[in-house]
Amino acid sequence: MQRLLNHSINMEKVRTIIYHLPDGQSFVVPIDGLEPYIELGFGDICDTSEIDGVVHYFPKGNA
């Protein structure tokens, strides 16, 4: 289980992370075998991994 600030994510259930970029684009990262290397920084997280195996990540922009 990975703890991100106030968010707990069970990485065993996550199959895909969708990064939503500030400019409106997004990209999909399948995490098969990459679980130990995934580090989400500051941002908002919508964890739907219990439902569909997906975590939506909205990173904070650079100031």
All heavy atoms as TSV, in Angstrom:
chain	resi	resn	atom	element	x	y	z
A	1	MET	N	N	0.859	-1.173	0.000
A	1	MET	CA	C	0.000	0.000	0.000
A	1	MET	C	C	0.901	1.232	0.000
A	1	MET	O	O	1.836	1.322	0.755
A	1	MET	CB	C	-0.905	-0.016	1.222
A	1	MET	CG	C	-1.678	1.245	1.399
A	1	MET	SD	S	-3.460	1.194	1.541
A	1	MET	CE	C	-3.919	-0.369	2.074
A	2	GLN	N	N	0.619	2.166	-0.866
A	2	GLN	CA	C	1.380	3.405	-0.942
A	2	GLN	C	C	0.567	4.520	-0.327
A	2	GLN	O	O	-0.614	4.661	-0.596
A	2	GLN	CB	C	1.697	3.721	-2.404
A	2	GLN	CG	C	2.562	4.940	-2.563
A	2	GLN	CD	C	2.986	5.128	-4.008
A	2	GLN	OE1	O	2.609	4.380	-4.881
A	2	GLN	NE2	N	3.765	6.133	-4.239
A	3	ARG	N	N	1.209	5.327	0.518
A	3	ARG	CA	C	0.507	6.434	1.163
A	3	ARG	C	C	1.008	7.737	0.559
A	3	ARG	O	O	2.192	8.016	0.543
A	3	ARG	CB	C	0.773	6.427	2.665
A	3	ARG	CG	C	0.055	7.503	3.385
A	3	ARG	CD	C	-0.621	6.918	4.616
A	3	ARG	NE	N	-1.305	7.945	5.360
A	3	ARG	CZ	C	-2.565	8.255	5.186
A	3	ARG	NH1	N	-3.270	7.641	4.300
A	3	ARG	NH2	N	-3.129	9.185	5.909
A	4	LEU	N	N	0.095	8.522	0.032
A	4	LEU	CA	C	0.413	9.801	-0.587
A	4	LEU	C	C	-0.339	10.887	0.158
A	4	LEU	O	O	-1.530	11.064	-0.039
A	4	LEU	CB	C	-0.007	9.809	-2.057
A	4	LEU	CG	C	0.585	8.702	-2.918
A	4	LEU	CD1	C	-0.095	8.667	-4.258
A	4	LEU	CD2	C	2.063	8.896	-3.072
A	5	LEU	N	N	0.368	11.586	1.032
A	5	LEU	CA	C	-0.239	12.611	1.861
A	5	LEU	C	C	-1.484	12.049	2.540
A	5	LEU	O	O	-1.380	11.197	3.394
A	5	LEU	CB	C	-0.534	13.867	1.040
A	5	LEU	CG	C	0.696	14.523	0.425
A	5	LEU	CD1	C	0.299	15.699	-0.443
A	5	LEU	CD2	C	1.683	14.979	1.479
A	6	ASN	N	N	-2.672	12.475	2.168
A	6	ASN	CA	C	-3.895	11.979	2.794
A	6	ASN	C	C	-4.524	10.839	2.009
A	6	ASN	O	O	-5.620	10.424	2.318
A	6	ASN	CB	C	-4.908	13.118	2.945
A	6	ASN	CG	C	-4.429	14.158	3.920
A	6	ASN	OD1	O	-3.699	13.853	4.845
A	6	ASN	ND2	N	-4.837	15.394	3.712
A	7	HIS	N	N	-3.840	10.341	0.991
A	7	HIS	CA	C	-4.419	9.319	0.129
A	7	HIS	C	C	-3.693	7.993	0.352
A	7	HIS	O	O	-2.477	7.948	0.357
A	7	HIS	CB	C	-4.274	9.684	-1.340
A	7	HIS	CG	C	-4.872	10.992	-1.726
A	7	HIS	ND1	N	-5.454	11.874	-0.868
A	7	HIS	CD2	C	-4.985	11.587	-2.928
A	7	HIS	CE1	C	-5.885	12.926	-1.511
A	7	HIS	NE2	N	-5.605	12.781	-2.766
A	8	SER	N	N	-4.431	6.937	0.492
A	8	SER	CA	C	-3.870	5.587	0.533
A	8	SER	C	C	-4.311	4.868	-0.729
A	8	SER	O	O	-5.491	4.816	-1.034
A	8	SER	CB	C	-4.373	4.829	1.754
A	8	SER	OG	O	-3.886	5.414	2.920
A	9	ILE	N	N	-3.351	4.324	-1.443
A	9	ILE	CA	C	-3.656	3.617	-2.677
A	9	ILE	C	C	-3.101	2.211	-2.562
A	9	ILE	O	O	-1.918	2.029	-2.286
A	9	ILE	CB	C	-3.032	4.317	-3.899
A	9	ILE	CG1	C	-3.611	5.708	-4.058
A	9	ILE	CG2	C	-3.267	3.499	-5.155
A	9	ILE	CD1	C	-2.954	6.514	-5.146
A	10	ASN	N	N	-3.945	1.239	-2.768
A	10	ASN	CA	C	-3.514	-0.140	-2.792
A	10	ASN	C	C	-2.977	-0.420	-4.194
A	10	ASN	O	O	-3.750	-0.669	-5.120
A	10	ASN	CB	C	-4.673	-1.068	-2.443
A	10	ASN	CG	C	-4.241	-2.506	-2.368
A	10	ASN	OD1	O	-3.111	-2.855	-2.678
A	10	ASN	ND2	N	-5.153	-3.360	-1.946
A	11	MET	N	N	-1.664	-0.361	-4.361
A	11	MET	CA	C	-1.045	-0.503	-5.673
A	11	MET	C	C	-1.249	-1.892	-6.269
A	11	MET	O	O	-1.071	-2.078	-7.466
A	11	MET	CB	C	0.439	-0.160	-5.600
A	11	MET	CG	C	0.714	1.304	-5.304
A	11	MET	SD	S	-0.020	2.438	-6.492
A	11	MET	CE	C	1.099	2.258	-7.862
A	12	GLU	N	N	-1.650	-2.858	-5.469
A	12	GLU	CA	C	-1.916	-4.196	-5.998
A	12	GLU	C	C	-3.143	-4.192	-6.901
A	12	GLU	O	O	-3.264	-5.040	-7.779
A	12	GLU	CB	C	-2.117	-5.183	-4.856
A	12	GLU	CG	C	-0.864	-5.424	-4.056
A	12	GLU	CD	C	-1.096	-6.323	-2.858
A	12	GLU	OE1	O	-2.244	-6.791	-2.669
A	12	GLU	OE2	O	-0.134	-6.545	-2.122
A	13	LYS	N	N	-4.041	-3.257	-6.704
A	13	LYS	CA	C	-5.268	-3.192	-7.504
A	13	LYS	C	C	-5.136	-2.260	-8.709
A	13	LYS	O	O	-5.982	-2.263	-9.582
A	13	LYS	CB	C	-6.431	-2.743	-6.638
A	13	LYS	CG	C	-6.699	-3.692	-5.495
A	13	LYS	CD	C	-8.114	-3.613	-5.080
A	13	LYS	CE	C	-8.336	-4.553	-3.929
A	13	LYS	NZ	N	-9.140	-5.666	-4.270
A	14	VAL	N	N	-4.082	-1.461	-8.757
A	14	VAL	CA	C	-3.908	-0.480	-9.834
A	14	VAL	C	C	-3.282	-1.156	-11.046
A	14	VAL	O	O	-2.250	-1.802	-10.948
A	14	VAL	CB	C	-3.027	0.696	-9.368
A	14	VAL	CG1	C	-2.803	1.681	-10.505
A	14	VAL	CG2	C	-3.641	1.390	-8.175
A	15	ARG	N	N	-3.932	-1.007	-12.191
A	15	ARG	CA	C	-3.396	-1.514	-13.455
A	15	ARG	C	C	-2.894	-0.391	-14.347
A	15	ARG	O	O	-2.021	-0.587	-15.180
A	15	ARG	CB	C	-4.471	-2.303	-14.206
A	15	ARG	CG	C	-4.896	-3.570	-13.511
A	15	ARG	CD	C	-5.835	-4.377	-14.396
A	15	ARG	NE	N	-6.722	-3.524	-15.160
A	15	ARG	CZ	C	-8.043	-3.530	-15.081
A	15	ARG	NH1	N	-8.653	-4.361	-14.282
A	15	ARG	NH2	N	-8.771	-2.723	-15.823
A	16	THR	N	N	-3.481	0.808	-14.171
A	16	THR	CA	C	-3.184	1.927	-15.054
A	16	THR	C	C	-3.233	3.231	-14.274
A	16	THR	O	O	-4.078	3.407	-13.407
A	16	THR	CB	C	-4.239	2.006	-16.180
A	16	THR	OG1	O	-4.277	0.753	-16.864
A	16	THR	CG2	C	-3.935	3.105	-17.162
A	17	ILE	N	N	-2.297	4.134	-14.597
A	17	ILE	CA	C	-2.358	5.502	-14.080
A	17	ILE	C	C	-2.577	6.420	-15.269
A	17	ILE	O	O	-1.871	6.331	-16.273
A	17	ILE	CB	C	-1.077	5.898	-13.335
A	17	ILE	CG1	C	-0.899	5.028	-12.099
A	17	ILE	CG2	C	-1.110	7.382	-12.953
A	17	ILE	CD1	C	0.378	5.282	-11.341
A	18	ILE	N	N	-3.564	7.283	-15.154
A	18	ILE	CA	C	-3.812	8.286	-16.199
A	18	ILE	C	C	-3.363	9.634	-15.664
A	18	ILE	O	O	-3.889	10.112	-14.657
A	18	ILE	CB	C	-5.299	8.330	-16.598
A	18	ILE	CG1	C	-5.737	6.967	-17.132
A	18	ILE	CG2	C	-5.532	9.433	-17.641
A	18	ILE	CD1	C	-7.196	6.882	-17.491
A	19	TYR	N	N	-2.349	10.210	-16.298
A	19	TYR	CA	C	-1.832	11.530	-15.939
A	19	TYR	C	C	-2.611	12.574	-16.723
A	19	TYR	O	O	-2.617	12.551	-17.954
A	19	TYR	CB	C	-0.349	11.642	-16.298
A	19	TYR	CG	C	0.569	10.939	-15.337
A	19	TYR	CD1	C	0.818	9.581	-15.446
A	19	TYR	CD2	C	1.205	11.645	-14.320
A	19	TYR	CE1	C	1.677	8.940	-14.572
A	19	TYR	CE2	C	2.058	11.013	-13.440
A	19	TYR	CZ	C	2.280	9.661	-13.580
A	19	TYR	OH	O	3.130	9.029	-12.712
A	20	HIS	N	N	-3.259	13.470	-16.025
A	20	HIS	CA	C	-3.996	14.569	-16.650
A	20	HIS	C	C	-3.131	15.822	-16.510
A	20	HIS	O	O	-2.943	16.327	-15.404
A	20	HIS	CB	C	-5.349	14.775	-15.949
A	20	HIS	CG	C	-6.253	13.596	-16.083
A	20	HIS	ND1	N	-7.111	13.438	-17.146
A	20	HIS	CD2	C	-6.427	12.511	-15.294
A	20	HIS	CE1	C	-7.780	12.308	-17.001
A	20	HIS	NE2	N	-7.384	11.723	-15.887
A	21	LEU	N	N	-2.601	16.300	-17.625
A	21	LEU	CA	C	-1.680	17.434	-17.615
A	21	LEU	C	C	-2.445	18.750	-17.553
A	21	LEU	O	O	-3.607	18.831	-17.969
A	21	LEU	CB	C	-0.799	17.383	-18.856
A	21	LEU	CG	C	0.044	16.110	-18.976
A	21	LEU	CD1	C	0.799	16.099	-20.297
A	21	LEU	CD2	C	1.006	15.984	-17.810
A	22	PRO	N	N	-1.802	19.808	-17.034
A	22	PRO	CA	C	-2.470	21.111	-16.900
A	22	PRO	C	C	-2.992	21.689	-18.219
A	22	PRO	O	O	-3.950	22.439	-18.223
A	22	PRO	CB	C	-1.385	22.006	-16.305
A	22	PRO	CG	C	-0.469	21.076	-15.599
A	22	PRO	CD	C	-0.480	19.814	-16.413
A	23	ASP	N	N	-2.374	21.320	-19.354
A	23	ASP	CA	C	-2.818	21.868	-20.642
A	23	ASP	C	C	-4.010	21.115	-21.233
A	23	ASP	O	O	-4.435	21.399	-22.348
A	23	ASP	CB	C	-1.662	21.900	-21.640
A	23	ASP	CG	C	-1.160	20.529	-22.033
A	23	ASP	OD1	O	-1.680	19.513	-21.513
A	23	ASP	OD2	O	-0.232	20.453	-22.863
A	24	GLY	N	N	-4.555	20.155	-20.489
A	24	GLY	CA	C	-5.733	19.427	-20.944
A	24	GLY	C	C	-5.447	18.067	-21.547
A	24	GLY	O	O	-6.344	17.258	-21.702
A	25	GLN	N	N	-4.209	17.820	-21.912
A	25	GLN	CA	C	-3.854	16.515	-22.461
A	25	GLN	C	C	-3.718	15.505	-21.338
A	25	GLN	O	O	-3.559	15.858	-20.172
A	25	GLN	CB	C	-2.541	16.604	-23.228
A	25	GLN	CG	C	-2.590	17.485	-24.435
A	25	GLN	CD	C	-1.271	17.479	-25.172
A	25	GLN	OE1	O	-0.402	16.645	-24.956
A	25	GLN	NE2	N	-1.107	18.440	-26.076
A	26	SER	N	N	-3.780	14.247	-21.686
A	26	SER	CA	C	-3.555	13.190	-20.707
A	26	SER	C	C	-2.830	12.044	-21.394
A	26	SER	O	O	-2.848	11.921	-22.622
A	26	SER	CB	C	-4.873	12.713	-20.108
A	26	SER	OG	O	-5.706	12.176	-21.092
A	27	PHE	N	N	-2.161	11.227	-20.592
A	27	PHE	CA	C	-1.543	10.035	-21.137
A	27	PHE	C	C	-1.682	8.895	-20.144
A	27	PHE	O	O	-1.798	9.093	-18.950
A	27	PHE	CB	C	-0.085	10.266	-21.567
A	27	PHE	CG	C	0.850	10.676	-20.475
A	27	PHE	CD1	C	1.610	9.731	-19.801
A	27	PHE	CD2	C	0.996	12.014	-20.134
A	27	PHE	CE1	C	2.481	10.116	-18.803
A	27	PHE	CE2	C	1.869	12.399	-19.143
A	27	PHE	CZ	C	2.611	11.442	-18.472
A	28	VAL	N	N	-1.702	7.699	-20.692
A	28	VAL	CA	C	-1.966	6.494	-19.915
A	28	VAL	C	C	-0.653	5.755	-19.685
A	28	VAL	O	O	0.135	5.572	-20.617
A	28	VAL	CB	C	-2.955	5.583	-20.671
A	28	VAL	CG1	C	-3.177	4.282	-19.936
A	28	VAL	CG2	C	-4.264	6.311	-20.897
A	29	VAL	N	N	-0.430	5.331	-18.446
A	29	VAL	CA	C	0.756	4.566	-18.101
A	29	VAL	C	C	0.313	3.231	-17.508
A	29	VAL	O	O	-0.187	3.184	-16.385
A	29	VAL	CB	C	1.635	5.320	-17.069
A	29	VAL	CG1	C	2.848	4.499	-16.694
A	29	VAL	CG2	C	2.038	6.677	-17.601
A	30	PRO	N	N	0.450	2.137	-18.269
A	30	PRO	CA	C	0.178	0.831	-17.677
A	30	PRO	C	C	1.310	0.506	-16.712
A	30	PRO	O	O	2.475	0.728	-17.029
A	30	PRO	CB	C	0.164	-0.126	-18.869
A	30	PRO	CG	C	0.797	0.600	-19.987
A	30	PRO	CD	C	0.801	2.058	-19.666
A	31	ILE	N	N	1.000	0.023	-15.521
A	31	ILE	CA	C	2.057	-0.141	-14.530
A	31	ILE	C	C	2.440	-1.595	-14.275
A	31	ILE	O	O	3.058	-1.901	-13.275
A	31	ILE	CB	C	1.703	0.550	-13.204
A	31	ILE	CG1	C	0.511	-0.092	-12.539
A	31	ILE	CG2	C	1.506	2.016	-13.388
A	31	ILE	CD1	C	0.445	0.249	-11.068
A	32	ASP	N	N	2.120	-2.470	-15.196
A	32	ASP	CA	C	2.491	-3.877	-15.045
A	32	ASP	C	C	3.985	-4.009	-14.766
A	32	ASP	O	O	4.809	-3.693	-15.610
A	32	ASP	CB	C	2.156	-4.643	-16.324
A	32	ASP	CG	C	1.126	-5.706	-16.100
A	32	ASP	OD1	O	0.669	-5.843	-14.957
A	32	ASP	OD2	O	0.781	-6.392	-17.067
A	33	GLY	N	N	4.335	-4.429	-13.566
A	33	GLY	CA	C	5.729	-4.625	-13.187
A	33	GLY	C	C	6.453	-3.363	-12.753
A	33	GLY	O	O	7.600	-3.422	-12.331
A	34	LEU	N	N	5.828	-2.201	-12.865
A	34	LEU	CA	C	6.474	-0.942	-12.502
A	34	LEU	C	C	6.080	-0.445	-11.116
A	34	LEU	O	O	6.518	0.625	-10.702
A	34	LEU	CB	C	6.129	0.145	-13.523
A	34	LEU	CG	C	6.602	-0.088	-14.949
A	34	LEU	CD1	C	6.087	1.017	-15.850
A	34	LEU	CD2	C	8.114	-0.161	-15.005
A	35	GLU	N	N	5.271	-1.205	-10.390
A	35	GLU	CA	C	4.754	-0.755	-9.099
A	35	GLU	C	C	5.829	-0.187	-8.170
A	35	GLU	O	O	5.630	0.861	-7.575
A	35	GLU	CB	C	3.982	-1.877	-8.390
A	35	GLU	CG	C	2.715	-2.292	-9.078
A	35	GLU	CD	C	2.928	-3.396	-10.100
A	35	GLU	OE1	O	4.084	-3.702	-10.457
A	35	GLU	OE2	O	1.930	-3.963	-10.552
A	36	PRO	N	N	7.004	-0.831	-8.044
A	36	PRO	CA	C	8.009	-0.293	-7.118
A	36	PRO	C	C	8.598	1.043	-7.554
A	36	PRO	O	O	9.181	1.761	-6.754
A	36	PRO	CB	C	9.101	-1.357	-7.098
A	36	PRO	CG	C	8.542	-2.558	-7.747
A	36	PRO	CD	C	7.400	-2.113	-8.595
A	37	TYR	N	N	8.447	1.387	-8.822
A	37	TYR	CA	C	9.077	2.590	-9.357
A	37	TYR	C	C	8.129	3.771	-9.498
A	37	TYR	O	O	8.564	4.864	-9.832
A	37	TYR	CB	C	9.698	2.284	-10.721
A	37	TYR	CG	C	10.626	1.101	-10.667
A	37	TYR	CD1	C	10.259	-0.110	-11.216
A	37	TYR	CD2	C	11.856	1.199	-10.027
A	37	TYR	CE1	C	11.098	-1.208	-11.142
A	37	TYR	CE2	C	12.700	0.105	-9.959
A	37	TYR	CZ	C	12.318	-1.097	-10.517
A	37	TYR	OH	O	13.144	-2.173	-10.434
A	38	ILE	N	N	6.844	3.557	-9.282
A	38	ILE	CA	C	5.852	4.620	-9.445
A	38	ILE	C	C	5.867	5.525	-8.225
A	38	ILE	O	O	5.711	5.067	-7.100
A	38	ILE	CB	C	4.428	4.046	-9.651
A	38	ILE	CG1	C	4.371	3.191	-10.903
A	38	ILE	CG2	C	3.388	5.148	-9.672
A	38	ILE	CD1	C	4.584	3.947	-12.191
A	39	GLU	N	N	6.076	6.792	-8.450
A	39	GLU	CA	C	6.055	7.800	-7.388
A	39	GLU	C	C	5.241	8.983	-7.886
A	39	GLU	O	O	5.620	9.646	-8.839
A	39	GLU	CB	C	7.482	8.246	-7.058
A	39	GLU	CG	C	7.559	9.273	-5.957
A	39	GLU	CD	C	7.263	8.691	-4.585
A	39	GLU	OE1	O	7.543	7.516	-4.363
A	39	GLU	OE2	O	6.742	9.437	-3.750
A	40	LEU	N	N	4.101	9.202	-7.264
A	40	LEU	CA	C	3.267	10.338	-7.627
A	40	LEU	C	C	3.626	11.492	-6.715
A	40	LEU	O	O	3.706	11.332	-5.501
A	40	LEU	CB	C	1.780	9.985	-7.478
A	40	LEU	CG	C	1.295	8.822	-8.341
A	40	LEU	CD1	C	-0.156	8.508	-8.026
A	40	LEU	CD2	C	1.473	9.117	-9.802
A	41	GLY	N	N	3.868	12.638	-7.296
A	41	GLY	CA	C	4.242	13.812	-6.511
A	41	GLY	C	C	3.023	14.552	-6.010
A	41	GLY	O	O	1.957	13.975	-5.804
A	42	PHE	N	N	3.191	15.859	-5.817
A	42	PHE	CA	C	2.087	16.686	-5.351
A	42	PHE	C	C	1.038	16.810	-6.442
A	42	PHE	O	O	1.361	17.016	-7.600
A	42	PHE	CB	C	2.587	18.079	-4.962
A	42	PHE	CG	C	3.462	18.053	-3.747
A	42	PHE	CD1	C	4.829	18.207	-3.863
A	42	PHE	CD2	C	2.905	17.861	-2.496
A	42	PHE	CE1	C	5.633	18.176	-2.739
A	42	PHE	CE2	C	3.700	17.826	-1.372
A	42	PHE	CZ	C	5.074	17.985	-1.498
A	43	GLY	N	N	-0.187	16.676	-6.055
A	43	GLY	CA	C	-1.280	16.791	-7.006
A	43	GLY	C	C	-2.531	16.164	-6.442
A	43	GLY	O	O	-2.567	15.692	-5.309
A	44	ASP	N	N	-3.562	16.161	-7.259
A	44	ASP	CA	C	-4.833	15.570	-6.866
A	44	ASP	C	C	-4.931	14.174	-7.447
A	44	ASP	O	O	-4.474	13.913	-8.560
A	44	ASP	CB	C	-5.995	16.420	-7.367
A	44	ASP	CG	C	-6.022	17.788	-6.714
A	44	ASP	OD1	O	-5.757	17.864	-5.498
A	44	ASP	OD2	O	-6.312	18.776	-7.415
A	45	ILE	N	N	-5.539	13.281	-6.681
A	45	ILE	CA	C	-5.654	11.891	-7.081
A	45	ILE	C	C	-7.112	11.469	-7.002
A	45	ILE	O	O	-7.792	11.753	-6.017
A	45	ILE	CB	C	-4.807	10.989	-6.164
A	45	ILE	CG1	C	-3.334	11.348	-6.314
A	45	ILE	CG2	C	-5.045	9.519	-6.471
A	45	ILE	CD1	C	-2.437	10.685	-5.312
A	46	CYS	N	N	-7.556	10.789	-8.050
A	46	CYS	CA	C	-8.885	10.177	-8.047
A	46	CYS	C	C	-8.644	8.675	-8.206
A	46	CYS	O	O	-8.282	8.200	-9.275
A	46	CYS	CB	C	-9.732	10.724	-9.192
A	46	CYS	SG	S	-11.362	9.965	-9.269
A	47	ASP	N	N	-8.806	7.945	-7.120
A	47	ASP	CA	C	-8.509	6.516	-7.089
A	47	ASP	C	C	-9.782	5.722	-7.349
A	47	ASP	O	O	-10.645	5.610	-6.495
A	47	ASP	CB	C	-7.911	6.156	-5.731
A	47	ASP	CG	C	-7.580	4.691	-5.595
A	47	ASP	OD1	O	-7.631	3.965	-6.611
A	47	ASP	OD2	O	-7.240	4.270	-4.475
A	48	THR	N	N	-9.888	5.164	-8.550
A	48	THR	CA	C	-11.008	4.288	-8.871
A	48	THR	C	C	-10.506	2.855	-9.065
A	48	THR	O	O	-11.151	2.056	-9.736
A	48	THR	CB	C	-11.756	4.771	-10.128
A	48	THR	OG1	O	-10.843	4.776	-11.234
A	48	THR	CG2	C	-12.342	6.156	-9.938
A	49	SER	N	N	-9.364	2.536	-8.463
A	49	SER	CA	C	-8.744	1.227	-8.665
A	49	SER	C	C	-9.598	0.081	-8.150
A	49	SER	O	O	-9.536	-1.023	-8.679
A	49	SER	CB	C	-7.357	1.178	-8.033
A	49	SER	OG	O	-7.418	1.422	-6.643
A	50	GLU	N	N	-10.401	0.323	-7.126
A	50	GLU	CA	C	-11.293	-0.733	-6.627
A	50	GLU	C	C	-12.352	-1.092	-7.669
A	50	GLU	O	O	-12.826	-2.221	-7.695
A	50	GLU	CB	C	-11.988	-0.279	-5.338
A	50	GLU	CG	C	-11.072	-0.136	-4.154
A	50	GLU	CD	C	-10.629	-1.476	-3.579
A	50	GLU	OE1	O	-11.386	-2.453	-3.693
A	50	GLU	OE2	O	-9.526	-1.530	-3.024
A	51	ILE	N	N	-12.698	-0.152	-8.523
A	51	ILE	CA	C	-13.745	-0.354	-9.526
A	51	ILE	C	C	-13.161	-0.863	-10.841
A	51	ILE	O	O	-13.593	-1.872	-11.383
A	51	ILE	CB	C	-14.519	0.955	-9.775
A	51	ILE	CG1	C	-15.163	1.419	-8.479
A	51	ILE	CG2	C	-15.544	0.785	-10.890
A	51	ILE	CD1	C	-15.684	2.833	-8.525
A	52	ASP	N	N	-12.168	-0.119	-11.370
A	52	ASP	CA	C	-11.671	-0.431	-12.711
A	52	ASP	C	C	-10.154	-0.528	-12.821
A	52	ASP	O	O	-9.621	-0.639	-13.911
A	52	ASP	CB	C	-12.201	0.592	-13.721
A	52	ASP	CG	C	-11.802	2.018	-13.377
A	52	ASP	OD1	O	-11.041	2.231	-12.412
A	52	ASP	OD2	O	-12.276	2.926	-14.073
A	53	GLY	N	N	-9.429	-0.455	-11.701
A	53	GLY	CA	C	-7.979	-0.593	-11.739
A	53	GLY	C	C	-7.247	0.655	-12.194
A	53	GLY	O	O	-6.084	0.590	-12.566
A	54	VAL	N	N	-7.918	1.812	-12.152
A	54	VAL	CA	C	-7.339	3.052	-12.676
A	54	VAL	C	C	-7.182	4.082	-11.563
A	54	VAL	O	O	-8.033	4.216	-10.700
A	54	VAL	CB	C	-8.223	3.641	-13.797
A	54	VAL	CG1	C	-7.684	4.977	-14.280
A	54	VAL	CG2	C	-8.330	2.667	-14.954
A	55	VAL	N	N	-6.050	4.805	-11.610
A	55	VAL	CA	C	-5.830	5.971	-10.759
A	55	VAL	C	C	-5.658	7.162	-11.685
A	55	VAL	O	O	-4.837	7.122	-12.605
A	55	VAL	CB	C	-4.583	5.805	-9.864
A	55	VAL	CG1	C	-4.213	7.114	-9.196
A	55	VAL	CG2	C	-4.815	4.731	-8.823
A	56	HIS	N	N	-6.447	8.202	-11.476
A	56	HIS	CA	C	-6.319	9.443	-12.240
A	56	HIS	C	C	-5.465	10.388	-11.402
A	56	HIS	O	O	-5.752	10.603	-10.219
A	56	HIS	CB	C	-7.690	10.080	-12.487
A	56	HIS	CG	C	-8.568	9.225	-13.342
A	56	HIS	ND1	N	-8.636	9.381	-14.705
A	56	HIS	CD2	C	-9.405	8.212	-13.036
A	56	HIS	CE1	C	-9.483	8.489	-15.195
A	56	HIS	NE2	N	-9.960	7.766	-14.196
A	57	TYR	N	N	-4.433	10.947	-12.018
A	57	TYR	CA	C	-3.497	11.821	-11.312
A	57	TYR	C	C	-3.450	13.180	-12.007
A	57	TYR	O	O	-3.250	13.256	-13.216
A	57	TYR	CB	C	-2.113	11.182	-11.279
A	57	TYR	CG	C	-1.052	12.050	-10.670
A	57	TYR	CD1	C	-1.168	12.475	-9.349
A	57	TYR	CD2	C	0.044	12.429	-11.394
A	57	TYR	CE1	C	-0.187	13.273	-8.779
A	57	TYR	CE2	C	1.027	13.226	-10.835
A	57	TYR	CZ	C	0.901	13.642	-9.536
A	57	TYR	OH	O	1.862	14.440	-8.970
A	58	PHE	N	N	-3.682	14.231	-11.221
A	58	PHE	CA	C	-3.673	15.603	-11.726
A	58	PHE	C	C	-2.520	16.334	-11.035
A	58	PHE	O	O	-2.679	16.832	-9.919
A	58	PHE	CB	C	-5.003	16.293	-11.395
A	58	PHE	CG	C	-6.201	15.586	-11.962
A	58	PHE	CD1	C	-6.812	14.546	-11.292
A	58	PHE	CD2	C	-6.719	15.974	-13.187
A	58	PHE	CE1	C	-7.916	13.890	-11.815
A	58	PHE	CE2	C	-7.831	15.326	-13.720
A	58	PHE	CZ	C	-8.425	14.287	-13.036
A	59	PRO	N	N	-1.328	16.383	-11.664
A	59	PRO	CA	C	-0.176	16.998	-11.012
A	59	PRO	C	C	-0.346	18.520	-10.870
A	59	PRO	O	O	-1.017	19.149	-11.685
A	59	PRO	CB	C	0.986	16.675	-11.939
A	59	PRO	CG	C	0.355	16.466	-13.273
A	59	PRO	CD	C	-1.027	15.914	-13.006
A	60	LYS	N	N	0.262	19.049	-9.838
A	60	LYS	CA	C	0.282	20.515	-9.640
A	60	LYS	C	C	1.270	21.095	-10.634
A	60	LYS	O	O	2.337	20.537	-10.867
A	60	LYS	CB	C	0.700	20.888	-8.218
A	60	LYS	CG	C	-0.254	20.396	-7.152
A	60	LYS	CD	C	-1.534	21.171	-7.190
A	60	LYS	CE	C	-2.444	20.682	-6.086
A	60	LYS	NZ	N	-3.793	21.105	-6.203
A	61	GLY	N	N	0.916	22.231	-11.223
A	61	GLY	CA	C	1.791	22.888	-12.191
A	61	GLY	C	C	2.982	23.551	-11.530
A	61	GLY	O	O	3.003	23.758	-10.320
A	62	ASN	N	N	3.974	23.838	-12.301
A	62	ASN	CA	C	5.149	24.552	-11.795
A	62	ASN	C	C	4.820	26.010	-11.630
A	62	ASN	O	O	4.169	26.621	-12.450
A	62	ASN	CB	C	6.331	24.386	-12.762
A	62	ASN	CG	C	6.812	22.968	-12.845
A	62	ASN	OD1	O	6.690	22.209	-11.877
A	62	ASN	ND2	N	7.351	22.590	-13.985
A	63	ALA	N	N	5.289	26.600	-10.549
A	63	ALA	CA	C	5.030	28.011	-10.299
A	63	ALA	C	C	6.170	28.862	-10.793
A	63	ALA	O	O	7.275	28.457	-10.883
A	63	ALA	CB	C	4.827	28.256	-8.826
